[in-house]
Amino acid sequence: MLKLLKTLDPKTTNRMITLLTKRKLMKTIQLFILVIVTSSNVTFAQEYTREKSKLAFARTKVVPIKDTKNNRQYELYIRLPEKYAEKTDVKHPVIYYTDALWHVEILSGATEYILENAILVGISWQTDISEELKKIKAHMSRFRDYSFVKSKKPAHQAKYQFGQANKHLDFIRNDVIPYVEGNYRTDSAQRTYFGYSLGGGFGGYILLTQPNTFKNYILGSPSKGSTPHLYKLGSSEALKHKALNVNVFISYGKQEQALGKRADQFIALLKARKDQSLFLKHIIVEGTHQTAFPMTTLRGIYWLANQLKK
């Protein structure tokens, strides 16, 4: 560059130096902005790790809520439609989903394009579990809250406290839904539950025991530990003749062979009921238990959008 400058006349050289100086300044400013943004993201990530409950999503807020019966603290991630404030005469369908922190991103994106009229309500894991349990896993409460059968292994049961789905369902029915419907314009006839894996198994439990909690159920890859118990529960005399009056979407990944076999048994059980009030959709998507999740979400929300048009 210096050799090139020496071959030019002084006026041209000065112009090039000025131009290079400006470019250098712009790059410096851009680098400075990048550092600030990166630093902000790191700070946000650190705050999130410390569970400060700050979500960087448009129209989404975090609301603390208490399980009044069991004295447990949770959070709701509530996302409103873009024109919610403008259309004050519109009532909105609500999608309630478990494992909120894991699912908030993809559900927000999917509904933004496929079902933009929906309100999203994510239900967090218990936030006030002991520090000892938090060190093991921040989501420890899901093993207790989404399961409905106790472990036969005493040490396992003592650690995870399996089998309290009935209590978590009471919390959703008695605290979560009344709060949402008391504070937002919702269509109570079009509540939807979305759950994946253990959350999908929990959705199956709700479907069989308290089906009127939701009108629509999206159950992705119900955990293979849950499905045999769902089959047994659904086969009981008390429940097998009960009209469900719901729409159900169930899917799992093509590579989930063991889970798929058990899910098929549950699906067969639902079909065998010959319940005219039950509308069941079952699909198999590509992928493993992990990679099937995105497609399950998109296909499930697309299915729901069509149901809501009817």
N, C-alpha and C positions, 0 to 999 in steps of 0.2 A: 504493500500500500504506500509506503514512504517513497519508494522508487517512482511510483506512478505520479505522486504529488509533485515531485521535483521536475517532471517533464511538462507540467502545466504552467500557464501564466499565473501570476500572483492573484488576480481577481477570481479566477476559476478555483484556484487552490483554497482561497478563503471561503468560498461558497461550499466547497466539499467538506471542509473542516467544520463549518457551522452545521451542515446537514448531519455529519457523523456525530457531532456533539448532541444534537437533538435526538437522534436515534438512540444514542447511549442513554440519554436522560429518560426517554420513554421506556426503554428496557428496564432501567433502574426502578422507575415507578411501577411498572408491571410486576417486577420481581417483589417489590415492597408490598403491593396489594396481595400477591399470591401468598406471601409469608403471613400477612394478617389473616387471610381467609383460612389458610392451613392451620394457623394457631387457634383460630376460632373453632374450627372443626375438632381439633384435638381437645380443646377445652370442653366442647359439647360432649365429646365421647367420654371424657373423664367424668363429667357431671352425670352422664347417663349411667356409667359404670357404678358410680356412687348412689345410683337410684334417686336422682334429683327429680325425676319424672318430667323432663322437658322434651317435648316432641316437636320436631321441626317439620310439621306438616300443616299445610294451609287448612284453615277452618277446623282444626282439631284441637281439643283441649282435654286436659287430664282432670278428672273429678274424683276426689277421695270418697269412698263409700264404705260403710260399715255393715258387716253381717251382724245384724242386731241380736239375733238369736244365739249365735255362737261366739260373739265378741271377737271377731276377726276383721282386720282392715284390708281393703282392696282398693283398686282404682279402676275407673272407667275411662277408656279412650273414646271420646265422642267426636265424630266427624259429621258435620252438617253439609247438605248439598250446597252448591255454589249460590243459588238464588233463594235460599231458605228465607232470608230476611225480607226479600221483596214480595214473594208470593205468600202472603199471610193467610190466605184462605185454603191453602193446600195441606193435606195430611199426608205424611210420608211413611212408606214401608220402612221397617227397621230390621237390620241384620245384626244379631247378637253373636259374638264369636268368642271362644275361649283362647287361651295362649296368646293373649293380646299383643305382647311385645314381639312375638315371632311372626304374627300374621298381619299386623297393621299396614305394612308397606304394600304388599301385593293386593290386599283387599281394597285399599285406598285407590290404587292405580286401576284395578279392574272395574270398580264401581264408577270411577270418574268417566270412563268411556262406555261402559256397557249398561250401567244402571245408575245414572247420575242423580236420580230422584231419591235415592235411598239414604237413610241415616245409618251410620255405622257405630256400633257400640261394642268395643273390645273390653273383655273382662280380664283383669290382670290376675297374676298369682297373688297369694296372700303377701302383703307387704310388711307385716309386723311379725314374721316368724323369727325365731331366735337367731342370734348371730352365729351360733354353732351350726344350725341348719343352712344358713346363707353361705357359710364357708364351703359346705358340701356342694350345694346347687341352689341358685336363686329361685329355681322353679320347683323346689321340693314339694310345695303344697299341691301341685297338680296330680301327683301320685295318689294323694289322699282324696282330693276333691272330685276327680274324674272317674274313680274306680268304685265299684259297688259290691265287691267281694273281698273279704279279708284274706291275707296270705296264710297258708298253713305252716309257714316257717316263722316261729316266734321272733327271731332276731330281725328278720325281714319286715315283719309286721310292726315291730317296735320302732324301726327306723323310718318307715314310710307311712305308717298309719293308713293302710289301704282300707277302702270300703265305706267312705263317707260321702258318696255321690248324692245320697238322699238329703244330706244337710246342705250341700252346695246347691242343689236344685231348689231347696226351700229358700235359700238366700237369693237366688235369681228371681224366683216367683214373688217373694215377699218384700224384697228391698230393691233389686236392680230394675225390674220392669216397672214397678210403681214410680220409681224416681224418674225414669226416662219418660214415661207417659204422662207424668205430672208436670214435667218441665219443657216438653217439646211437642210439637204438633205431629202426632204419630197416628198411623192407621193400625189400630190394635187388632184388626182382623187379618193383617198381613205381617205378622212377626215371623222372622226366619232365624234358624239356628245354623251356625257354621262351625264345624269342628273337624280336626284332622288327627289321625292316629289315636292316641288315648282320648283326645277330645272328640273324635268320631265315635268311639265307644260310649262315651258319656252321652252323646247325642242320641245313640240308640237306646240307652237307658231311659232318657227323657221321653222318647217316642213311645216306648212300651208302657211306661208307668204313669206319665202325666202328658199324654199327647196334645192336649189342648193348650199347653204352654206356648207352642209355636204352630203356625200353619204350614210352614215349609221347613224341611230339614235337608241340609247338605252334609253328608257324612263321608269324609275322605279317608280311605284306608283305615277303617276301624281296627284298632290294635288287635293282634291275634290272641292276646291274652283276654280281651273283652268279649270277643264274638262267641266263644263256647258258652259263656255265662248269659249272653244275650239270647242265645238259642234256648237255653234252659228256662230263662225267665219268660220268654215269649210263648213257650210250650205249656206253661202253668195254666191250670184250669181258671184261675182268677183273671188271667189276661188274654188268653188265646181267642176268646170270642168277643173281645171288646172292639167296637168300631173306632177306628183311629181318626178318620176325617182329616187327613193330611196329605201333603205332597212330599215325596222323598226322593232324593238323588243320592245314589251310592256309587262310589268308584274306588278303584285301586290300581296299582301299577302292574303291568304285564309280567314284570320280573318278581313280583311279590307272590310267589307260588304258595307258600305255606299260609300266608295271610289270606290270599285269594280263595283258597279252598274253604277256609273257615267263614269268610265273608259270604261265599256262595251258599253255605248252609243257612246263614241268617236270612239271606235274600229269598231262598226257597221257602223258609218258614213264613216270611211275610206274604209271599205269593199264595201259599197254601191256605191262608186265612180266607181267601176269596172275599175280601172286604171291598165292597163297591165304593166305599168312601176313601180308599187308599189308592193314590196314584203314584206308582213306583217307576223310577228311571234308573237303570243300572248300566254303567259303561266301564270298559277297561282302557286305561290310557298307557302310553309308553312310559317305561321307567321303573326305577326301584322305589323303595319307600321314601327316599329323599327326593329323587328327581321327578317323581309323579306328582308332587305337591303343586308346583306352579300350574300344570295343565289341569289338575283337578279343580283348582281355584277358578281358573278362567272358564272352564266348561260348566262348572257349577253355577257361577254367577250368570252366565249366558242362559242356562236352563231356567234359573230363577226369573230373569227378565221376561222370558216367554210365559212363565206361569202367571206373572203379575199382569200381563196383558189380557188374560182370559177373563 
